[in-house]
Amino acid sequence: MSPALSLSLPNVPVSKLRDISKDTHIPKKKLSLENPLEPKLNRRKLIYSTTTFGITQQVLSSGCKPANAEPESPVDATSSRMSYSRFLEYLEGGYVKKVDLFEKGNVAIAEILNPALEKIQRVKIQLPGLPPKLLRKMEEKNVDFSVQPMEMNWSEALLDLLGNLALPLILLGSFLLRSGGPNSPGGPNLPFGLGRSKAKFQMEPNTGVTFDDVAGVDEAKQDFQEIVEFLKTPEKFSSIGAKIPKGVLLTGPPGTGKTLLAKAIAGEAGVPFFSLSGSEFIEMFVGVGASRVRDLFNKAKANAPCLVFIDEIDAVGRQRGTGIGGGNDEREQTLNQLLTEMDGFSGNTGVIVIAATNRPEILDSALLRAGRFDRQVNVGLPDVRGREEILKVHSKNKKLDTRNVSLSVIAMRTPGFSGADLANLMNEAAILAGRRGRDVITSKEIDDSIDRIVAGMEGTAMTDGRSKMLVAYHEIGHAVCATLTAGHDPVQKVSLIPRGQARGLTWFIPQDDPTLVSKQQLFARIVGGLGGRAAEEVVFGEPEITTGAAGDLLQVTQVARQMVTMFGMSEIGPWALTDPAVQSGDVVLRMLARNSMSEKLAEDIDSAVRRIIGKAYEIAKEHVRNNREAIDKLVEVLLEKETVSGDEFRAVLSEFADISANRVKTLQVVEAANT
């Protein structure tokens, strides 16, 4: 048996192939379409097939009979590709005999009669979907077409499924491998260390802050110095039976130095130090917060004695039972774990917890009890002496003009400033001095910095006109009414330079520390606050009053209402007429507070507030009427200079009025009205 021989005749012309086809005398028989896709080859015959794109010659020599030889047929089973446009041409000419549609009509296997060879060829066409016009055309040409169902290849489908699931399976496996066991620090089922504490750890604290850098909070420093001494020499206290406090809670307004104190105690004690925020315990996953608390205290006990500082503990220590549905939420589970670790069955020997918050009223009572936080240190706003000490700390690295800069005067001008505000004040003054090209910081830069922090950035000066004159009378009215009323602070300066939303400003210097304020001082503030509106009404007439007094009216109304409801300074009597929750700054507590005030009492409060403000407004208008000449002169000076100092203001006013006599007279009028 001779082997099969394959010859390639690439350069034979088409006409020659047609002649050869005629010589072979292929009989024309009825088309056999039993299995059109299976090749049917004749033994010892030469078959030439012409395709759309070229010519393919196949030669089969004798001596090798196919395994499934069938009778010869004019159907050429060699499938080749055909373009869709070419297929439409054959369909239009009526040469398409049968079409089988596969893959939802996207692929077609067509039997086409080749007019040149008088043979039926099998071709594959990629269809653009299944256009309706194609179906109609095949019906018109009587084409036998059918749609074949898709054959499911289970092996390929299984491989595709495994390929799609490979990445999720790998991620799931890594989660299972990285998640610790039940006794792991991260806790069970918490992969990637979600249950591990995020506290910053320093074996030898290097915060760069000591007690020398903390000023204005001497009482809090004394408490912390005792803790530092206990950590350094514990035998001094243990010999007489003293125990180290388990926790210290720092409370006070923002910016008073709570975090600075924690850094100072870490720098002084020299023991391992953990620091984190209360919000770092909370995550979206259940059980993460409690697991982090356990991990934190496990590390702290391993490094005892040590310090743990939790800033903003109110994020996790809020009162339990205030959530939706009883409050059984993740935050409460974290708080329960914190309570257990601080003073539970096992205790936390050698671990001192220092926490800070500016909202102690919302903390859980179990967290505040003795045995957890044994000491509660209030870090409040500094007084005059404290502000001066803080200014000394923050001016160490500043170049001050010692000839005209007095830290005590700056301390007097900044009542209510916290330590952070004073640090920002000195930094703003240094920036302003650098911008102006100065070598040292003068009092001018410090005054401008105070004005910027309190009132806002300096705006564009007003041009001459009615508005500028009206603002000048308004500000001079404040200054005159305040100066002539007994109990008011002296004027520091009057300015027409806009700052923030104010078109003009009148500044006062407090004489004493405003921790305790008398009834006379509060009433004098109301008179001074109404002096601007009184000047507008007396000078320009009631129809010409403006909206410039809106902020003044809001302030005086608040002061008058506090005099009636909080301080008992009215004819109603010394009562606390408002709920303490309403007086607090917490919005939730104000919303939940029950209003137990009767309608009659509310009406009496409104009447008392109205009488206080009405009395003060009459006194302010009387001051303006009696000192109209002095006011006109002061307005003239203010329009010329735009800023008048307190000493210059009092010098001009003294030329027209006796300041001391007017203060005494005003005091007598107020006392007579009260009696």
C-alpha positions, 0 to 999 in steps of 0.5 A, a space after each residue: 500500500 502506497 502512502 497518501 500523496 498530497 500535491 500543492 498546485 498553487 499556480 494553476 489557472 481557473 480555466 484549466 481547472 474547469 477543463 480538468 473538471 470536464 475531463 473527469 466526467 463526474 456524474 451528476 447525481 442527486 445531492 446526498 445531505 445525510 451528513 453534510 459536515 462529514 467529508 466524503 472522499 472518493 478513492 483514486 479520484 482527484 477533486 478540485 475545489 474552488 473557494 471564494 478567496 482562492 484555489 485549493 487542490 487536494 490529491 489523494 493517491 491510491 493505496 490508502 482507503 478511508 475508514 468510513 468511505 461512502 459513495 461519491 457525492 457532488 457536495 464539497 465538504 471543505 468548509 471555508 469562510 465567506 463574508 456576509 456581503 458575499 453570502 447575500 449576493 449568492 442568496 440573491 442569485 438563488 445559489 443558497 440551498 440550505 442554511 443551519 444557524 448556530 450560536 443564537 443566529 450569530 454563525 451560519 453554515 450554508 450549502 451554496 451551489 458554485 455555478 462555476 464548478 456546478 458543485 455544492 460547497 459548505 461555507 461558514 458565515 459570521 452574521 451580524 445577529 439575525 436580521 429580520 430581512 435575512 429571514 424574509 429573503 431566505 423565505 422568498 428564495 425557498 431556502 431550507 434553514 433551521 436553527 440548531 441548539 447550542 451543544 453544552 460542553 460540560 468539561 469547558 463549562 466546568 473549567 470556566 466555572 473553576 476559573 471564575 471561582 479561583 480568585 474568590 477561593 484564593 481570597 477566602 483561603 487567605 482570610 482563613 489562614 490570616 485569621 487567628 485562633 480563639 486565643 490569638 491577640 486579634 480575636 477569632 474570625 478577624 483577619 488582617 489584624 482587624 482586632 489588633 489595637 491601633 495604639 501608638 506604642 513608645 517604649 521610651 517616650 520621646 514626646 518632646 514635652 515636659 511640665 515646663 512646657 505646660 502653663 496656666 493649669 497648675 492644679 492639673 500639673 500637681 495631680 500629674 506630678 504625683 502620678 509621675 512620682 508614684 511611677 518613679 518611686 512606688 515604694 514611697 507610697 506603697 510602704 504606707 499602703 497607698 495604691 496608684 490611681 487606675 485612671 485619670 479623666 481630663 475634662 475641659 473646653 477644647 484647646 485648654 491643654 488636655 492632650 499636652 498634659 498627657 504628652 508631658 506626663 509621658 515625657 516625665 515618667 519615662 515608662 512605656 506609653 500607649 496613645 490612641 483615640 476613642 474612635 479607633 476602637 470602632 469599626 463596621 465589623 461586629 466584635 472588632 472594638 472589644 477585640 481591640 480593647 482586649 489586645 490593647 490591655 494585653 500589651 499594656 499588662 505585658 509592659 507594666 507599669 505603663 501609661 495608656 492615653 485615650 483621647 476623645 473617650 466620649 466616642 466610645 464611652 457615651 452613656 449606654 441605653 441611648 441607641 435605637 432598640 435599647 442600644 445593643 450596638 457595637 459601641 456598647 460592647 466595646 464600652 463593656 469590654 473597656 469597663 471590664 479591663 479597667 476594673 473587672 475580675 482580673 484587674 489591670 495592675 500597673 496600667 494607668 489609663 489617662 483619658 480626655 474629653 470635653 463632654 463629660 456630661 455624656 459619659 457612662 456613670 460606670 466609667 466615671 466611678 472610683 476604681 476606674 477613673 479615680 481622679 477627674 481633673 478639670 482643665 478650664 480656661 486660664 485666668 489672667 495670670 495663667 494667660 500671661 504664663 502661657 504667653 511666656 511659654 509660646 513667646 520663648 522662640 519669638 522676637 518681641 519688641 520688649 519696649 512696647 510689648 507687654 504680655 500682661 496687657 495682652 493677657 488682659 485683652 484676651 479673656 476667654 482665650 484658651 492655651 491653643 488660642 494664645 499659641 495661635 495668637 503669637 504665631 499669627 503675630 509672627 507671620 504678620 511681622 514677617 509679611 510687613 518686613 519687620 525684624 521684631 514683633 511689635 504691639 501693632 502686630 499683636 493688636 491686629 492679630 487679636 482683632 483678626 482672631 476675634 472679629 475676622 480678617 480686615 476688609 476694605 475701608 469704607 468710602 466717605 458717604 452716608 453709610 460710613 457716617 452712620 457706622 461712625 455714629 453707631 460705634 461712637 454710641 457704643 463707646 459713649 454709653 458704655 463709658 458713661 455707665 457704671 460697671 462697664 469695661 473701659 474702651 480700648 479702641 473704636 475702629 471703622 475698619 470692617 472685619 468679618 461681617 462687622 462694618 465697624 468695631 468697638 473694643 473694650 479691655 476687661 479690668 478684672 478677670 471675668 470669672 465672677 460678674 455682678 448684676 451691675 456689670 451685666 446691666 452695663 453691658 446691655 446698655 453699652 450693647 444698645 448704644 449703637 441703636 440708640 445713637 441711630 434713633 436719636 441722631 437720624 430718627 426712628 425711620 432711619 434705623 438700620 439692620 446693623 444692630 442685629 448682632 447687638 440685639 441678639 447678644 443683649 437679649 441672651 444676657 438679659 434672659 440669663 439674668 432672669 433664668 440662670 442668675 436670678 437677677 430679676 423681680 421673679 426671684 432667685 430661681 433656676 428657671 431652666 433645665 440644666 440639660 437645656 443649658 448644656 451645649 449638647 443638642 441631644 440632651 436639649 431635645 430630650 429635656 422635658 419642658 416643665 415650665 408653666 405658661 404663666 411662668 414663661 410669660 413672666 420670664 418674657 416680661 422680665 427680660 423685656 423690662 430689663 432691655 427696655 430700661 437699658 435702652 432708655 438709659 442709652 438714649 438718655 446718654 446720647 441726648 445729653 452728650 450729643 455735642 461730644 458724640 458729634 466731635 468724636 464722630 468727626 475725629 473717627 471719620 478722619 482717623 478711622 481708628 481712635 484709641 481708648 485714651 484719645 476717646 476719653 480725652 475728647 469725651 472729658 472735654 464735654 462731659 464729666 465721666 465720673 459724674 455720669 457714672 454715678 448718676 446712671 447708677 442712681 437711676 438704675 437703683 431707683 428703678 429697681 426699688 
